[in-house]
Amino acid sequence: MNNSPQKKRLGHPCVLGAAMLAALVLSGSAVAQAPDPDAPYILYLHSDASRVDHEAMARLFIDQGHDVTTFWLDRDDPVASSRAVSRRVKQLIRDGVSPDRINVIGSGPTSTVAALTSGGVANMRVNYVLLGQCDPAIRQQFHFTMSGRVIGIYDEADDSSLTCRALWNGSPRVSDRKQLVTSTGLGESLFDRPHEAWTNPVMAWVLPGGVNVGEIRVSKSQRQLRSKGSLAVVDLRGK
């Protein structure tokens, strides 16, 4: 049996069954597998906060039939992190995945990375979710223009988040946008684990036909959902 350590090949994440999620200890990837062009894809950008239940967050989407890639990011370099995520999105599109099946989700500090990724991808059909910590100042700081379908959600008790609308206002490549302000009283901790105040509208957003402008509602995708998705992990910390 070969016990030699696996080489890390960022951008070619290994795909694991959902049943292995609880025991996952990978810090990189070693096996490249061709993506399923009909699968819904979640690129979940981890917050580095220790209180966040990352397993529950990933399992939420896996149980809905999404193939999930989780990115552990370098918090000190959001631009480099966004470029890595952008490369992954563009590779999925080159591999035949429809852009409207690709969903980039940033939570807390990684909402900035998700917003920057949308500017780098510049595709009007890719979906983006910003969970808290919307900061309009980053638009001037990093000089980017968002693209795609974007939903921003934050809790009214979250002092770290301002309006998300300023991030996409005047962006011609933003094909659809939605801001939702919740009233749970949880503030930024709302996104530490699955909570119906944000999971319901997010699930509606990432499923085609799930959200009407001006109204949050959950509806089933017009395409049949798979019973389980899969997980891949990419570690970009310190790269």
ROKEPA-329597 format. One line per 10 residues: number of its first residue (from 1); their letters; for each residue y, z, x of C-alpha. Coordinates in nm, 4 decimals, m for minus. Each point is the difference from the previous one (the first is absolute). Layout:
N
NUM	A	Y/Z/X | ...
//
This chain:
239
1	MNNSPQKKRL	0.0000/0.0000/0.0000 | 0.3404/m0.0956/0.1385 | 0.2309/0.3030/0.0148 | 0.2807/m0.1690/0.1891 | 0.3474/0.0512/m0.1489 | 0.1371/m0.2666/m0.2302 | 0.2901/m0.2107/0.1140 | 0.3126/0.0067/m0.2113 | 0.1123/m0.3356/m0.1317 | 0.3109/0.0584/m0.2035
11	GHPCVLGAAM	0.0481/m0.2444/m0.2815 | m0.3762/m0.0460/m0.0502 | m0.0889/0.3188/m0.1866 | m0.3594/0.0936/m0.0693 | m0.0923/0.0145/m0.3680 | m0.1853/0.3051/m0.1242 | m0.1473/0.0923/m0.3361 | 0.1876/0.2513/m0.2115 | m0.2884/0.2451/0.0341 | 0.0825/0.0382/0.3701
21	LAALVLSGSA	0.3639/0.0900/m0.0555 | m0.0479/0.3749/0.0089 | m0.1650/m0.0172/0.3426 | 0.2368/m0.2569/0.1483 | 0.1053/0.0821/0.3562 | 0.0925/m0.3434/0.1315 | 0.3239/m0.0471/0.1918 | m0.0173/m0.3779/0.0278 | m0.2284/m0.2879/m0.0904 | m0.2832/m0.1945/0.1480
31	VAQAPDPDAP	m0.1476/m0.2333/m0.2598 | 0.1866/m0.2950/m0.1494 | m0.1102/m0.1173/m0.3422 | 0.1326/m0.2915/m0.1999 | 0.2109/0.1222/m0.2921 | m0.1018/m0.0660/m0.3572 | 0.2694/m0.2389/m0.1330 | m0.0476/0.1320/m0.3531 | 0.0224/0.3695/0.0877 | 0.3145/0.2061/m0.0591
41	YILYLHSDAS	0.1253/0.1418/0.3293 | 0.1880/0.3233/0.0649 | 0.1680/0.0549/0.3361 | 0.0740/0.3721/m0.0160 | 0.2437/0.1281/0.2630 | m0.0792/0.3637/0.0750 | 0.2651/0.2664/0.0067 | m0.0618/0.2293/0.2964 | 0.0607/0.3136/m0.2062 | m0.3000/0.2326/0.0317
51	RVDHEAMARL	0.0269/0.1063/m0.3641 | m0.0801/m0.3499/m0.1297 | m0.3534/m0.0521/m0.1336 | m0.0619/m0.3368/0.1632 | m0.3629/m0.0173/m0.1106 | 0.0936/0.0426/m0.3658 | 0.2743/m0.2604/0.0327 | m0.2342/m0.2616/0.1454 | m0.2803/0.0821/m0.2410 | 0.2371/m0.0464/m0.2933
61	FIDQGHDVTT	0.0279/m0.3705/0.0776 | m0.3577/m0.0491/0.1204 | m0.1307/0.1328/m0.3308 | 0.2105/m0.2624/m0.1783 | m0.1716/m0.2787/0.1950 | 0.2655/m0.0581/0.2676 | m0.0793/m0.0647/0.3634 | 0.2123/0.2542/0.1848 | 0.1350/m0.0168/0.3538 | 0.1658/0.3227/0.1098
71	FWLDRDDPVA	0.2523/m0.0170/0.2831 | 0.0756/0.2995/0.2197 | 0.3449/m0.0929/0.1302 | 0.2182/0.0826/0.2960 | 0.2709/0.2044/m0.1729 | 0.2421/m0.0587/0.2878 | 0.0000/m0.3796/m0.0308 | 0.0156/m0.1209/m0.3619 | 0.0893/m0.3545/0.1092 | m0.3105/m0.0403/0.2177
81	SSRAVSRRVK	m0.2111/0.1590/m0.2738 | 0.1361/m0.2400/m0.2612 | m0.0754/m0.2970/0.2245 | m0.3625/0.1101/0.0290 | m0.0310/0.0375/m0.3777 | 0.1739/m0.3366/m0.0495 | m0.2544/m0.1656/0.2281 | m0.2807/0.1438/m0.2103 | 0.1587/m0.1274/m0.3230 | 0.0534/m0.3474/0.1441
91	QLIRDGVSPD	m0.3563/m0.0087/0.1324 | m0.1376/0.0814/m0.3452 | 0.2036/m0.2867/m0.1447 | m0.1234/m0.2376/0.2720 | m0.3543/0.1108/m0.0808 | 0.0454/m0.1163/m0.3585 | 0.1001/0.3199/m0.1800 | 0.2561/m0.0677/m0.2702 | 0.3290/0.1772/0.0839 | 0.0148/0.1594/m0.3438
101	RINVIGSGPT	m0.3254/0.1825/0.0823 | 0.1598/0.1712/0.3017 | 0.1727/0.3360/m0.0461 | 0.1852/0.1938/0.2715 | 0.0564/0.3670/m0.0848 | 0.2303/0.2268/0.1973 | 0.0262/0.3715/m0.0708 | 0.2789/0.2297/0.1143 | 0.1117/m0.1052/0.3501 | m0.2235/m0.3073/m0.0065
111	STVAALTSGG	0.1977/m0.1418/m0.2925 | 0.2370/m0.1261/0.2690 | m0.2875/m0.1834/0.1685 | m0.1056/m0.1553/m0.3317 | 0.3553/m0.1194/m0.0640 | 0.0253/m0.1478/0.3511 | m0.3394/m0.1658/m0.0461 | 0.1245/m0.1803/m0.3096 | 0.2839/m0.1450/0.2040 | m0.2378/m0.1163/0.2714
121	VANMRVNYVL	m0.2542/m0.1561/m0.2367 | 0.2669/m0.1792/m0.2076 | m0.2438/m0.0925/m0.2776 | 0.1211/0.0352/m0.3572 | m0.3460/0.0701/m0.1430 | m0.1158/0.2942/0.2146 | 0.0301/0.3412/m0.1704 | 0.1723/0.3027/0.1523 | 0.0061/0.3636/m0.1102 | 0.2504/0.2532/0.1368
131	LGQCDPAIRQ	m0.1005/0.3593/m0.0781 | 0.2968/0.2226/0.0731 | 0.2559/0.0174/0.2800 | 0.1849/m0.3175/m0.0899 | 0.2896/m0.0213/0.2448 | 0.2570/m0.2757/m0.0606 | 0.1412/0.0538/0.3508 | m0.3029/m0.1631/0.1641 | 0.1086/m0.3387/m0.1342 | 0.3066/0.0075/0.2248
141	QFHFTMSGRV	m0.1815/0.1800/0.2806 | m0.2784/m0.2583/0.0333 | 0.1750/m0.3077/m0.1447 | m0.2775/m0.1259/m0.2274 | m0.0322/m0.1497/m0.3472 | m0.2857/0.1026/m0.2258 | m0.2371/m0.2426/m0.1712 | m0.2833/0.0039/m0.2534 | m0.0607/0.2161/m0.3056 | 0.1324/0.3510/0.0669
151	IGIYDEADDS	m0.0307/0.3272/m0.1880 | 0.1733/0.3136/0.1252 | m0.0918/0.3433/m0.1359 | 0.1489/0.3375/0.0809 | 0.0296/0.3380/m0.1675 | 0.3395/0.1225/m0.1113 | m0.0631/0.3264/0.1875 | m0.0481/m0.1874/0.3287 | 0.3112/0.0571/0.2095 | m0.1296/m0.2333/0.2716
161	SLTCRALWNG	0.0079/m0.3110/m0.2198 | 0.2932/m0.2033/m0.1257 | m0.0097/m0.3008/m0.2305 | m0.2515/m0.2680/0.0961 | 0.2013/m0.2760/m0.1675 | 0.2411/m0.0317/0.2923 | m0.2921/m0.1145/0.2168 | m0.0632/m0.3122/m0.2047 | 0.3317/m0.0749/m0.1715 | 0.1178/m0.3509/0.0822
171	SPRVSDRKQL	m0.3307/m0.0988/0.1605 | m0.0855/m0.3539/m0.1210 | m0.3634/0.0300/0.1061 | m0.0628/0.3066/m0.2173 | m0.1723/m0.1548/m0.2996 | m0.0357/0.3197/m0.2051 | 0.1198/0.3535/0.0422 | m0.0259/0.3367/m0.1730 | 0.1328/0.3488/0.0677 | m0.1634/0.3035/m0.1608
181	VTSTGLGESL	0.1400/0.3529/0.0272 | m0.2497/0.2705/m0.0987 | 0.0823/0.3493/m0.1274 | m0.2968/0.2038/0.1201 | 0.2044/0.2500/0.2014 | m0.2362/m0.0540/0.2943 | 0.2528/m0.1855/0.2117 | m0.1411/m0.1787/0.3041 | m0.3321/0.1873/m0.0335 | m0.0746/m0.2103/m0.3097
191	FDRPHEAWTN	m0.1536/m0.2606/0.2318 | m0.2197/0.2422/0.1957 | m0.2936/m0.0777/m0.2281 | m0.0753/m0.2124/m0.3059 | 0.2136/0.0945/m0.3007 | 0.0164/m0.2009/m0.3211 | 0.3806/m0.0040/0.0148 | m0.0255/m0.2552/0.2815 | m0.3615/m0.1225/m0.0052 | 0.0276/m0.1467/m0.3497
201	PVMAWVLPGG	0.3054/m0.2178/0.0707 | m0.1306/m0.0952/0.3460 | m0.3368/m0.1074/m0.1370 | 0.1821/m0.2037/m0.2606 | 0.2190/m0.1611/0.2657 | m0.2824/m0.0999/0.2347 | m0.2064/m0.1518/m0.2809 | 0.1270/m0.3408/m0.1165 | 0.1740/0.0223/m0.3359 | 0.0126/0.3785/0.0084
211	VNVGEIRVSK	0.3726/0.0706/m0.0298 | 0.2729/m0.1322/m0.2265 | 0.3583/0.0079/0.1233 | 0.1704/0.3060/m0.1464 | m0.3229/0.1643/m0.1048 | m0.2775/0.1759/0.1892 | m0.3372/m0.0546/m0.1579 | m0.3550/m0.0179/0.1275 | m0.2069/m0.3052/m0.0849 | m0.3199/m0.1504/0.1334
221	SQRQLRSKGS	0.0065/m0.2901/0.2411 | m0.0792/m0.3402/m0.1421 | m0.2594/m0.0227/0.2775 | m0.3107/0.2136/m0.0212 | 0.0192/0.3061/0.2253 | m0.2794/0.0739/0.2439 | m0.1625/0.3415/m0.0387 | 0.0788/0.1054/0.3584 | 0.2165/m0.1187/0.2844 | m0.0282/0.0648/0.3712
231	LAVVDLRGK	0.1915/0.1732/0.2770 | 0.1307/m0.1074/0.3394 | 0.2080/0.2001/0.2480 | 0.2576/m0.1146/0.2536 | 0.1553/0.2549/0.2374 | 0.3323/m0.1109/0.1481 | 0.1120/0.3374/0.1345 | 0.0987/m0.0077/0.3623 | m0.0684/m0.3759/0.0336
//
